[in-house]
Amino acid sequence: MSHKERVAWDERFRAGDHAGADADPFLKQIQEYADLFPPRRRAGGPRALDLACGAGRNAVYLAGQGWDVTACDISLEGLRKAQELARQRGVRLKLFCQDLKTVALPAGYFDLIICFFFLQRELFPQIKAALRPHGLLVYKTYTADQLPFRGRPRHPLHLLQPQELLEAFRGFRVLCYQEIMKDRGVAQLIAQKL
Ligand SMILES: C[S@@+](CC[C@H](N)C(=O)[O-])C[C@H]1O[C@@H](n2cnc3c(N)ncnc32)[C@H](O)[C@@H]1O
C-alpha cells in the first residue's frame, strides 16, 4: 500500500466515514458454534485476530465475549478509534499498526481469525497457516455483485468472485456460507480449519 492510500484511510477515519460501534451482525453468528471454541486458557481467553480492524467494532465485540484479541490495521486513525471504543466498553485489545501487504503472521497461533470488508488475496495462505487446527475463520466482504449498487469498492482486486471464498478455503469445514445481493453484494463465510 502506498503512503497515499494510508493517508486516504486516515482521512476517512478522521472524517467519521467508517462503520459504527456495533459489531457486524454476521460476526455474532459465531455464537452458534460456541461449542467449537477452545477452552479458556489459564492466562486470557482464546486468541482472536481481526485483520484490517478499522475503528474496532468487531474486535471490541470479541474482547467483550472473552476473546484475547489482536487487531491490526494500516490506519493509525482507525486504531485510535478502536482504542477509544475499547476504553469505553471496558475491554482490552492488542493493537498493531501494520500494512497487511508485508505482515508475517505467526503459524498455528490463533483460535479465530476474522476479516471484514478487506480483501487481499495474497493473505489467504497466511490466514490458513496462522489458524490453529480446529480454529475458526469468519470472512465477509464485497463481491462483484456489488457493481450495480452505488458506492465503493469498484475495483476487481477488492471484489470477490462467486464462490471464491469457498475455493480459497477449500479443505476447511464450511459451517456457513452465503452470497447476498440485497442493497449490496457481499459473501460471508464461517469455516473451521481441519
Ligand atoms: C472498509 S474498512 C473495514 C474495517 C473493519 N474491518 C470493519 O468492518 O469495520 C477497510 C480497512 O482496511 C484497512 N486497510 C486497507 N489497506 C490495508 C493494508 N494494506 N493493511 C492493513 N489494513 C489496511 C483500512 O485502513 C480500513 O480500516
PDBQT file of the ligand as one rigid body, heavy atoms in Angstrom, charges set to zero:
ROOT
HETATM    1  C1  LIG A 201     -13.783  -0.951   4.826  1.00  0.00    +0.000 C 
HETATM    2  S1  LIG A 201     -12.674  -0.840   6.174  1.00  0.00    +0.000 S 
HETATM    3  C2  LIG A 201     -13.185  -2.226   7.185  1.00  0.00    +0.000 C 
HETATM    4  C3  LIG A 201     -12.838  -2.043   8.638  1.00  0.00    +0.000 C 
HETATM    5  C4  LIG A 201     -13.339  -3.140   9.571  1.00  0.00    +0.000 C 
HETATM    6  N1  LIG A 201     -12.865  -4.455   9.178  1.00  0.00    +0.000 N 
HETATM    7  C5  LIG A 201     -14.843  -3.142   9.662  1.00  0.00    +0.000 C 
HETATM    8  O1  LIG A 201     -15.501  -3.973   9.023  1.00  0.00    +0.000 OA
HETATM    9  O2  LIG A 201     -15.379  -2.258  10.356  1.00  0.00    +0.000 OA
HETATM   10  C6  LIG A 201     -11.167  -1.438   5.460  1.00  0.00    +0.000 C 
HETATM   11  C7  LIG A 201      -9.980  -1.317   6.406  1.00  0.00    +0.000 C 
HETATM   12  O3  LIG A 201      -8.825  -1.872   5.776  1.00  0.00    +0.000 OA
HETATM   13  C8  LIG A 201      -7.705  -1.105   6.196  1.00  0.00    +0.000 C 
HETATM   14  N2  LIG A 201      -6.616  -1.338   5.233  1.00  0.00    +0.000 N 
HETATM   15  C9  LIG A 201      -6.606  -1.030   3.924  1.00  0.00    +0.000 A 
HETATM   16  N3  LIG A 201      -5.465  -1.450   3.372  1.00  0.00    +0.000 NA
HETATM   17  C10 LIG A 201      -4.743  -2.047   4.349  1.00  0.00    +0.000 A 
HETATM   18  C11 LIG A 201      -3.468  -2.676   4.394  1.00  0.00    +0.000 A 
HETATM   19  N4  LIG A 201      -2.697  -2.785   3.304  1.00  0.00    +0.000 N 
HETATM   20  N5  LIG A 201      -3.045  -3.182   5.567  1.00  0.00    +0.000 NA
HETATM   21  C12 LIG A 201      -3.819  -3.090   6.684  1.00  0.00    +0.000 A 
HETATM   22  N6  LIG A 201      -5.023  -2.502   6.701  1.00  0.00    +0.000 NA
HETATM   23  C13 LIG A 201      -5.480  -1.980   5.542  1.00  0.00    +0.000 A 
HETATM   24  C14 LIG A 201      -8.219   0.310   6.224  1.00  0.00    +0.000 C 
HETATM   25  O4  LIG A 201      -7.420   1.173   6.990  1.00  0.00    +0.000 OA
HETATM   26  C15 LIG A 201      -9.618   0.089   6.808  1.00  0.00    +0.000 C 
HETATM   27  O5  LIG A 201      -9.593   0.173   8.206  1.00  0.00    +0.000 OA
ENDROOT
TORSDOF 0
